[in-house]
Amino acid sequence: MSQSPIKFIPPNQSNQLTELAERARVSLSRFAGLEIEYNAIGLQMLDEWIDRHLKQFPEPSQEIVMVWGAFLGETFRRRFNGAWGVQSAGRKPQLGVICPRDEDDGIVFTDVMDQMQRRIKIGMNESLAFYYTLKGVEIKS
């Protein structure tokens, strides 16, 4: 019997990611001058924050990338009743959110850190808000 390549992460690590996401939310609220929530509008603000940050610091620190990724993941987790998890099918484990599909008993793994890396490298063509919308359709179908 083979093990599933997708596993839930322990509660203490999940709580740390939620705390990082909250740090991002508070910082985004200051950046925007209004209260940011875990939704598509919050992700649009994160897209803007990333662009502004990358103009000054083209190579963001691993810590800030983790904070951004935590906000993206937490947005998926809250909206789609997901849980933080790791997919280990590839070369290295991928951090993301495991979301139940609406139409069947399946799941959708959202690789938030991979998307974050693509957003940083490619730019707004890999918009987090757009990714959230597309992935949401996949989860809902």
Solvent accessible surface area in square Angstrom, and as a share of the most:
residue,aa,sasa,rsa
1,M,243,1.09
2,S,105,0.68
3,Q,145,0.65
4,S,68,0.44
5,P,61,0.38
6,I,33,0.17
7,K,101,0.43
8,F,139,0.58
9,I,23,0.12
10,P,67,0.42
11,P,104,0.66
12,N,96,0.49
13,Q,84,0.37
14,S,26,0.17
15,N,88,0.45
16,Q,107,0.48
17,L,13,0.06
18,T,35,0.20
19,E,113,0.51
20,L,35,0.17
21,A,0,0.00
22,E,60,0.27
23,R,126,0.46
24,A,1,0.00
25,R,42,0.15
26,V,59,0.34
27,S,32,0.20
28,L,0,0.00
29,S,16,0.10
30,R,177,0.64
31,F,60,0.25
32,A,26,0.20
33,G,68,0.66
34,L,108,0.54
35,E,118,0.53
36,I,3,0.02
37,E,110,0.49
38,Y,28,0.11
39,N,48,0.25
40,A,37,0.28
41,I,110,0.56
42,G,0,0.00
43,L,0,0.00
44,Q,93,0.42
45,M,35,0.16
46,L,0,0.00
47,D,2,0.01
48,E,89,0.40
49,W,38,0.13
50,I,0,0.00
51,D,45,0.23
52,R,150,0.55
53,H,38,0.17
54,L,30,0.15
55,K,169,0.72
56,Q,134,0.59
57,F,111,0.46
58,P,95,0.60
59,E,154,0.69
60,P,22,0.14
61,S,64,0.42
62,Q,126,0.56
63,E,103,0.46
64,I,34,0.17
65,V,4,0.03
66,M,53,0.24
67,V,5,0.03
68,W,0,0.00
69,G,0,0.00
70,A,1,0.01
71,F,0,0.00
72,L,0,0.00
73,G,0,0.00
74,E,0,0.00
75,T,0,0.00
76,F,0,0.00
77,R,67,0.25
78,R,119,0.43
79,R,125,0.46
80,F,19,0.08
81,N,126,0.65
82,G,13,0.12
83,A,35,0.27
84,W,4,0.01
85,G,0,0.00
86,V,41,0.23
87,Q,43,0.19
88,S,59,0.38
89,A,71,0.55
90,G,49,0.47
91,R,244,0.89
92,K,147,0.62
93,P,91,0.57
94,Q,59,0.26
95,L,31,0.16
96,G,0,0.00
97,V,0,0.00
98,I,8,0.04
99,C,0,0.00
100,P,60,0.38
101,R,64,0.23
102,D,84,0.44
103,E,131,0.59
104,D,78,0.40
105,D,151,0.78
106,G,29,0.28
107,I,91,0.46
108,V,7,0.04
109,F,25,0.10
110,T,0,0.00
111,D,23,0.12
112,V,0,0.00
113,M,28,0.12
114,D,58,0.30
115,Q,1,0.00
116,M,0,0.00
117,Q,60,0.26
118,R,86,0.31
119,R,0,0.00
120,I,27,0.14
121,K,159,0.67
122,I,96,0.49
123,G,18,0.17
124,M,97,0.43
125,N,134,0.68
126,E,42,0.19
127,S,17,0.11
128,L,0,0.00
129,A,11,0.09
130,F,121,0.50
131,Y,32,0.12
132,Y,21,0.08
133,T,75,0.44
134,L,98,0.49
135,K,34,0.14
136,G,8,0.07
137,V,96,0.55
138,E,74,0.33
139,I,1,0.01
140,K,85,0.36
141,S,61,0.40
